[in-house]
Amino acid sequence: MLFPEVFGRNHFDVFDELDNFFDRTNLNRAMKTDVKETAHGYELTVDLPGVRKEDVKAELHEGYLTICVTAQKNQEQEQEDGKYIRRERYTGNYSRSFFVGKDVTEEEIQAKFTDGVLKLNVPKKEPVVPEKKYISIQD
């Protein structure tokens, strides 16, 4: 036995305490992103190690660019000679959003996924300011 119970405490319980350290509700850490401003727009580089292209979706809605990832759980069978004590590889869905402006369209954004890195090029657009229209006031 690797770690016996000492004073009524199983030493593998320390792994459960790590869940508080690794805040699973804030998975933005899993999508580390660099944003670079250029003369014509913004370049986003998103690290997605171990993710397949088929599991990545990018959506533009009301000026927000949202990147969604579905991480699939391995359906590995446990070996007869052992069992998992802890699994830390995340499975499930996570996403991250960036405001890119309401005037940007899906057709203007370029995306490329290579070797676990998603690169997006988003153009800079000046917001369209509506022309002021005045109401005439009669005497």
Secondary structure, DSSP 8 states (H G I E B T S, - for coil): --S--BTTB-TTHHHHHHHHHS-TT-GGGGG-EEEEE-SSEEEEEEE-TT--GGGEEEEEETTEEEEEEEE--------TT---S---S--EEEEEEEE--TT--GGG-EEEEETTEEEEEEE----------------
